[in-house]
Amino acid sequence: MDVDVVVVGAGPTGLMLAGELARVGVRTLLLERRPEPSEVAKAGGLAGQILQLLHHRGELDRFHAAKAGPEPAPRFPFGGLHLDFTRLNDSPMRAVLLPQPRLEQLLAERAVDRGAEVRRGHEVVGLRQEDDETVTVEVRGTDGPYPVATRFVVGCDGGRSRVRDLAGIPFPGTAFPEIERLASVTVPEGVTLLDDGGLDVRGVGTIPFGYTATEHGVFACSGMGGTIGVYTAEVEATEYDDDVPMSVEELSASVHRVLGIDLPLGEPLRMTRFGYSAKQADSYRDGRVFLAGDAAHLFPAGGVAVNAGMLDAANLAWKLAGSVQGWAPPGLLDTYTAERRAAAERTLLHTRAQVALRRAHGPTGDALRALFLELAGDEQPLLRLGALMAGTDVGAPSSEAHPLVGAFATDQALRVEHRDPRVAGLLRSGRAVLLDLAARTDLREPAGLWPDRVDVVTATVDERPADVLLVRPDGLIAWAAAVDEPGATALPALRQALSTWFGASSV
Ligand SMILES: Cc1cc2nc3c(=O)[nH]c(=O)nc-3n(C[C@H](O)[C@H](O)[C@H](O)COP(=O)(O)OP(=O)(O)OC[C@H]3O[C@@H](n4cnc5c(N)ncnc54)[C@H](O)[C@@H]3O)c2cc1C
């Protein structure tokens, strides 16, 4: 076997996955067809639950330090509206501004530092699942074609995934006909920024801040901080190549079609163009071949895809590692499809709803948006929407499970003898953690039977959410003992959870 895992595609998903695998000693080869990293401006930042995971890994500072500017105001676009999360004390939706090329550079450094091999200019053109052990990957490399024998392949090769096609995994859904353009430009001659964010354009008049729907599409502008933000959305049959950046002339023509004016535009600072689809792969797995990121799902609204793809990677990595290292219980790899498809369904729910909000025109559409904004002004709906956007609301666990099961382990201060760490930090090892918050020796002892996979930590907190938490390497709570739960029910349930997630004990 040449390597343990071949990751196809050096976007945020593949790079995150390669780093996660390499950090726990899995021999990982990442193959990327482009000879050089892409400089095309796509996502403008990291948002949602992935920030919590990077924080738990002690890595968030690295991404914060690289951010392009100040924290964005915690107002996020949602279906042609803005949701204002500033009214919440503890918003579930957070973001770090970090243009995608810079994000990919940091993730690539992280993967290589940990021992993954990244080959650029090497395109995957074929796959063969040989037997129960091996997949052969056919690669067109810089020096000609060659095969790679591996135990697993993960297609992180984007929305038009070759790996998905080669594995024959259906990708049903809808492609929407709108093309959206989003740009930031300098202020040109003849345009004055108004205090309310609108523009005064010589020879045209005032253009208000915010969205304007016309019969040809939607236009929005904002003049702030010495730059102008411009957005258009219109129905267009043209198929654009994501690798060909939008020009100022293309944007200007779009503004003219939608708004019917010639808007002067300054120098381009950020130019992006995109279309929307709502699609999801029927399965994220075919034998030893897996899909993650855009290859597995496409969402019809912005700000959520990078988060979803990087969380796919975190979910899959420790399960693949368990299979490579030989301890994964039967069925562990199938939980990847089940868990991440369920999460993507929640993301499809709110992003499809955003399409309806965005596309509804005329007085009825205005009324729908006004009512929606009124409801989103209340704390509970705003919290729920924030959790959906962050990817932390992935539906309720089974009725018998503790309500914390499936949730991300929130960070909180812990008191441990001679130390005062936080929950974040316990997961840096890449192993699972059994966190005993109530001196439950009866429940601590069995976890000691998985010493290579589960760290056991005893601590106290001010208000304990449970007596014991079993936290997976990806930060999700696998099992919890309710406060004062008798050992008679908790002990067999814990043993079951340990073997379901971490296989047979090693002692
Ligand atoms: C204009 C624009 C703006 C966006 N804004 C946001 C945003 O604000 N927030 C957000 O979360 N998302 C945003 N997105 C979406 C986000 O960019 C994608 O969801 C993200 O890049 C997906 O990451 P990925 O790693 O799954 O796939 P990709 O980034 O598509 O990476 C796939 C990689 O696989 C490589 N590849 C393909 N085929 C092969 C092959 N056969 N062999 C080897 N390599 C191959 C490709 O070259 C590519 O590098 C935006 C997208 C666009 C186009």
The ligand as an ORCA input file, in Angstrom:
! r2SCAN-3c Opt
* xyz 0 1
  C     -17.697     33.646     -5.574
  C     -17.861     32.691     -4.450
  C     -18.065     33.184     -3.174
  C     -18.217     32.310     -2.107
  N     -18.406     32.805     -0.854
  C     -18.505     31.955      0.188
  C     -18.624     32.437      1.522
  O     -18.634     33.637      1.767
  N     -18.665     31.535      2.537
  C     -18.615     30.196      2.306
  O     -18.661     29.413      3.260
  N     -18.502     29.718      1.057
  C     -18.435     30.563     -0.003
  N     -18.311     30.070     -1.254
  C     -18.275     28.621     -1.435
  C     -16.890     28.075     -1.099
  O     -15.910     28.756     -1.840
  C     -16.878     26.595     -1.416
  O     -17.944     25.996     -0.712
  C     -15.580     25.943     -0.987
  O     -14.500     26.339     -1.793
  C     -15.735     24.431     -1.070
  O     -14.560     23.865     -0.625
  P     -14.145     22.408     -1.079
  O     -12.784     22.221     -0.519
  O     -15.217     21.458     -0.708
  O     -14.109     22.454     -2.673
  P     -13.284     23.423     -3.642
  O     -12.873     24.663     -2.938
  O     -14.097     23.541     -4.875
  O     -11.963     22.626     -3.942
  C     -11.957     21.505     -4.799
  C     -10.538     21.300     -5.281
  O     -10.471     20.059     -5.970
  C      -9.640     20.212     -7.115
  N     -10.000     19.141     -8.067
  C     -11.153     19.020     -8.775
  N     -11.117     17.887     -9.505
  C      -9.931     17.286     -9.250
  C      -9.323     16.073     -9.703
  N      -9.941     15.257    -10.554
  N      -8.092     15.774     -9.254
  C      -7.443     16.582     -8.364
  N      -7.968     17.731     -7.913
  C      -9.211     18.081     -8.334
  C      -9.983     21.600     -7.614
  O      -8.972     22.125     -8.434
  C     -10.109     22.361     -6.298
  O      -8.894     22.929     -5.870
  C     -18.173     30.919     -2.344
  C     -17.972     30.419     -3.636
  C     -17.825     31.287     -4.685
  C     -17.594     30.737     -6.078
*
